[in-house]
């Protein structure tokens, strides 16, 4: 592992530990539901979703809440596994954390991107922050009608879906790293459906 790759790994690892640590402190209003650091593949994503379905999220909350959380989590995991960069060793250093607050679930992911991919993503995210709920819904319908599947297999509606379901808010951050890489963190809060 090169020095640059080691620095990238340390940066992501430190951020992952901060996210998990913030949930685990006594003063936190959140409970850790799930955390994973490492590689993300379609097969691993299925196992993550199976693990999540065995937690409280599926047992105590209304089905609508579970559906919202799983929908957002699926999109976030797919984004990591499709767009996340791998190191020289072929492994992906990324993470996903799911925490439960009083009336919401928070999903936080972090992964590496190339600078060019980060620029494209940043433009999309900036555009999404200007949309209201109606705009998001109509954009999803329009994309599905007009654009079909991309070369990577998606319809390009993942970020639109995440933004639409994130009624409690969402935030993101880009950190420029060495070796033409960018660390990207996405933090999404999904509200629970009232009983």
Order of alpha helices (4+ residues) and beta strands (2+ residues): alpha-beta-alpha-alpha-alpha-beta-beta-alpha-alpha-alpha-beta-beta
